[in-house]
Amino acid sequence: MEDLGRYKFRWELIGDLSKGRPNIGAFTRVEVYRLMQFTFRDIVESKYGTDAADEIFYDAGKLAGKEFYLQYLGNVKDFDDFINQVQKLLIDFGIGVLRVENINMEQKEITLTVSEDLDCSGLPENGYEICIYDEGFISALLESFTGQSFKVKEIDCWCTGDRTCRFFARG
């Protein structure tokens, strides 16, 4: 049986960037990130199909969101502070500019946007939303903070002609 745990996520896999990259630092260009993302997606989709690739990317985003929350947001107690911290971190890490459009916590519904999105801003229109990894990431952030399950779906995307990515979260 194949070892399925070699790359199980842990923060040690990120490494000590000050030692490993003393001259060029912790950041890289968006093109390199997208090169990795879309070549990886191409291979997964060609081997397993679009639906499976979507599920894998959503789940990967969800794992990343959970770990990101634990690493950077674990002590946040107030919802407004949570949103403010996420907004700041997404900008600091060059992920995007988060704005909350609508919150109805009684119905557990949130609509938010991410402008200058790392995954798609500037790509050509293709007629479908592509920020599936972001859906999982946002879902995990909300779930980690609230303790409640959230399903997140992108409803507008740069690739569908919008100039911001809009996500609808429902608990």
Secondary structure as a PSIPRED ss2 file (coil, helix, strand):
# PSIPRED VFORMAT (PSIPRED V4.0)

   1 M C   1.000  0.000  0.000
   2 E C   1.000  0.000  0.000
   3 D C   1.000  0.000  0.000
   4 L C   1.000  0.000  0.000
   5 G C   1.000  0.000  0.000
   6 R C   1.000  0.000  0.000
   7 Y C   1.000  0.000  0.000
   8 K C   1.000  0.000  0.000
   9 F C   1.000  0.000  0.000
  10 R C   1.000  0.000  0.000
  11 W H   0.000  1.000  0.000
  12 E H   0.000  1.000  0.000
  13 L H   0.000  1.000  0.000
  14 I H   0.000  1.000  0.000
  15 G C   1.000  0.000  0.000
  16 D C   1.000  0.000  0.000
  17 L H   0.000  1.000  0.000
  18 S H   0.000  1.000  0.000
  19 K H   0.000  1.000  0.000
  20 G H   0.000  1.000  0.000
  21 R C   1.000  0.000  0.000
  22 P C   1.000  0.000  0.000
  23 N C   1.000  0.000  0.000
  24 I C   1.000  0.000  0.000
  25 G C   1.000  0.000  0.000
  26 A C   1.000  0.000  0.000
  27 F C   1.000  0.000  0.000
  28 T C   1.000  0.000  0.000
  29 R C   1.000  0.000  0.000
  30 V H   0.000  1.000  0.000
  31 E H   0.000  1.000  0.000
  32 V H   0.000  1.000  0.000
  33 Y H   0.000  1.000  0.000
  34 R H   0.000  1.000  0.000
  35 L H   0.000  1.000  0.000
  36 M H   0.000  1.000  0.000
  37 Q H   0.000  1.000  0.000
  38 F H   0.000  1.000  0.000
  39 T H   0.000  1.000  0.000
  40 F H   0.000  1.000  0.000
  41 R H   0.000  1.000  0.000
  42 D H   0.000  1.000  0.000
  43 I H   0.000  1.000  0.000
  44 V H   0.000  1.000  0.000
  45 E H   0.000  1.000  0.000
  46 S H   0.000  1.000  0.000
  47 K H   0.000  1.000  0.000
  48 Y H   0.000  1.000  0.000
  49 G C   1.000  0.000  0.000
  50 T H   0.000  1.000  0.000
  51 D H   0.000  1.000  0.000
  52 A H   0.000  1.000  0.000
  53 A H   0.000  1.000  0.000
  54 D H   0.000  1.000  0.000
  55 E H   0.000  1.000  0.000
  56 I H   0.000  1.000  0.000
  57 F H   0.000  1.000  0.000
  58 Y H   0.000  1.000  0.000
  59 D H   0.000  1.000  0.000
  60 A H   0.000  1.000  0.000
  61 G H   0.000  1.000  0.000
  62 K H   0.000  1.000  0.000
  63 L H   0.000  1.000  0.000
  64 A H   0.000  1.000  0.000
  65 G H   0.000  1.000  0.000
  66 K H   0.000  1.000  0.000
  67 E H   0.000  1.000  0.000
  68 F H   0.000  1.000  0.000
  69 Y H   0.000  1.000  0.000
  70 L H   0.000  1.000  0.000
  71 Q H   0.000  1.000  0.000
  72 Y H   0.000  1.000  0.000
  73 L C   1.000  0.000  0.000
  74 G C   1.000  0.000  0.000
  75 N C   1.000  0.000  0.000
  76 V C   1.000  0.000  0.000
  77 K C   1.000  0.000  0.000
  78 D C   1.000  0.000  0.000
  79 F H   0.000  1.000  0.000
  80 D H   0.000  1.000  0.000
  81 D H   0.000  1.000  0.000
  82 F H   0.000  1.000  0.000
  83 I H   0.000  1.000  0.000
  84 N H   0.000  1.000  0.000
  85 Q H   0.000  1.000  0.000
  86 V H   0.000  1.000  0.000
  87 Q H   0.000  1.000  0.000
  88 K H   0.000  1.000  0.000
  89 L H   0.000  1.000  0.000
  90 L H   0.000  1.000  0.000
  91 I H   0.000  1.000  0.000
  92 D H   0.000  1.000  0.000
  93 F C   1.000  0.000  0.000
  94 G C   1.000  0.000  0.000
  95 I C   1.000  0.000  0.000
  96 G C   1.000  0.000  0.000
  97 V E   0.000  0.000  1.000
  98 L E   0.000  0.000  1.000
  99 R E   0.000  0.000  1.000
 100 V E   0.000  0.000  1.000
 101 E E   0.000  0.000  1.000
 102 N E   0.000  0.000  1.000
 103 I E   0.000  0.000  1.000
 104 N E   0.000  0.000  1.000
 105 M C   1.000  0.000  0.000
 106 E C   1.000  0.000  0.000
 107 Q C   1.000  0.000  0.000
 108 K C   1.000  0.000  0.000
 109 E E   0.000  0.000  1.000
 110 I E   0.000  0.000  1.000
 111 T E   0.000  0.000  1.000
 112 L E   0.000  0.000  1.000
 113 T E   0.000  0.000  1.000
 114 V E   0.000  0.000  1.000
 115 S E   0.000  0.000  1.000
 116 E C   1.000  0.000  0.000
 117 D C   1.000  0.000  0.000
 118 L C   1.000  0.000  0.000
 119 D C   1.000  0.000  0.000
 120 C C   1.000  0.000  0.000
 121 S C   1.000  0.000  0.000
 122 G C   1.000  0.000  0.000
 123 L C   1.000  0.000  0.000
 124 P C   1.000  0.000  0.000
 125 E C   1.000  0.000  0.000
 126 N C   1.000  0.000  0.000
 127 G C   1.000  0.000  0.000
 128 Y C   1.000  0.000  0.000
 129 E C   1.000  0.000  0.000
 130 I C   1.000  0.000  0.000
 131 C C   1.000  0.000  0.000
 132 I H   0.000  1.000  0.000
 133 Y H   0.000  1.000  0.000
 134 D H   0.000  1.000  0.000
 135 E H   0.000  1.000  0.000
 136 G H   0.000  1.000  0.000
 137 F H   0.000  1.000  0.000
 138 I H   0.000  1.000  0.000
 139 S H   0.000  1.000  0.000
 140 A H   0.000  1.000  0.000
 141 L H   0.000  1.000  0.000
 142 L H   0.000  1.000  0.000
 143 E H   0.000  1.000  0.000
 144 S H   0.000  1.000  0.000
 145 F H   0.000  1.000  0.000
 146 T H   0.000  1.000  0.000
 147 G C   1.000  0.000  0.000
 148 Q C   1.000  0.000  0.000
 149 S C   1.000  0.000  0.000
 150 F C   1.000  0.000  0.000
 151 K E   0.000  0.000  1.000
 152 V E   0.000  0.000  1.000
 153 K E   0.000  0.000  1.000
 154 E E   0.000  0.000  1.000
 155 I E   0.000  0.000  1.000
 156 D E   0.000  0.000  1.000
 157 C C   1.000  0.000  0.000
 158 W H   0.000  1.000  0.000
 159 C H   0.000  1.000  0.000
 160 T H   0.000  1.000  0.000
 161 G C   1.000  0.000  0.000
 162 D C   1.000  0.000  0.000
 163 R C   1.000  0.000  0.000
 164 T C   1.000  0.000  0.000
 165 C E   0.000  0.000  1.000
 166 R E   0.000  0.000  1.000
 167 F E   0.000  0.000  1.000
 168 F E   0.000  0.000  1.000
 169 A E   0.000  0.000  1.000
 170 R E   0.000  0.000  1.000
 171 G C   1.000  0.000  0.000
